[in-house]
Amino acid sequence: MAWRIPVARPDIGDAELEAVRAVIERRWLTQGPEVRALEAAFARFCRVEHAVATNTGTAALHVALLALEIGSGDEVITTPLSCIASANPILFQGACPVFADVERATYNLDPADVEKRITPRTKAILPVHLFGHPADMDPLLEVAERHGLPVIEDASQAAGAEYKGRRVGGLGKVAAFSMYANKIVTAGEGGMLTTLDARLAERMIAIRNFGQPAGQHFLHPFLGGNYKMSDLHAAIGRVQLDRVERFIEQRRRNVVELGRALAPLRGLIDRLPDEQPGHRAAPFAYHLLFRSPAFRDAADEALHAASIETRPFFSLINDQPPYRALGYDPVDTPVAADVFSRGLYVSNSPDLTADERALVVQTLTGVARTLGVA
């Protein structure tokens, strides 16, 4: 179906086309000078010393886990309310995801619940900055420090977001970003790791290339894979990164405009996107929490009828079949289960027009009137 308002629409154009053409003309397509330049620019953007490019955000998480030597029998505490890619790499390592519940205010990990779930087998904490709103990192970092645990930020949706004046990507031991087509900064497909730790960065550089340290061909002291980004993708990412602040401001403007127009629909909508004090979100999507699952379903149907694409609040990971088969149950994280049942999101693309925003508002206003809650 060709949606009038698709849930994600990358803002790409002639500059990206020219950047790709330049790579093709140089005849160096694989990991090379464009990747190195993107890594340097991304490190500056995140205010860290080191950035390591990968071919996907999922690969970035997997490389981080490998570099931190998380393996069989280890536990990693993370959120059940995210893209399933946040948890799958933990399983790939033979480790066990342990799902802590989320806070109602941000849909991010609840630090108090995280601490309750720490055991002698816990080896890391993996928060996700969901929808581009930073998790409450100081309490999470304090819990981690008390227990001697590294924090792995999943910042896939949050490039440019800030927590108490600090940019995400430099708050924990290591952070992973996605540069998929729908993300704040896209390379078409890609990922990025950021860290302040030079030794960890060197290890991740090796792991993404079959465990081979930079400049040491066919020497493999680490177990690694082929997780490299191509220069074609990096060229797109570099152009995007040059415009990222404009993208973020456009997304933030969409949130303000939609929030102002939808505020009267409190009988239908429980919560609109907002920011906690001291946080600066980089809004990935426009998410809506409805008063009930039935209201969410009615809104979803009406939005689709208006050719407005929607998505649920990602996956309730501990309710997905591969996780159910391992004994996980969403009853263990009741806040996440409740939020998932009542939430959906629509586009927050940087080029969303006033007419498109108006159509979203008009459609949801019609739902509220139909349900008698306008």
Protein Blocks (a to p, Z undefined) as FASTA:
>chain_A
ZZfbdfbdcdddfklmmmmmmmmmnopabgcfklmmmmmmmmmmnopabdcddfbfklmm
mmmmmmnopaehiacdddfbdcfklmmmmmmnopacddddddfklopacfklmmmmpcfk
lgbdcdddehhiacdfklmmmmmmmnopacdddfklmghiaeehiaehilmmbdcddfbf
kbmbdghiacddddfbfklmmmmmmmmngoiaehiahiafbccddfbccfklmmmmmmmm
mmmmmmmmmmmmmmmmmmmmmmmmmmmpmbdcdddehiacddfbacdddfbfklmmmmmm
mmmmnopacddehjafklgfklmmnopafklmmmlmmmmmmgccddfbfklcfklmmmmm
mmmmmmmmmnopZZ
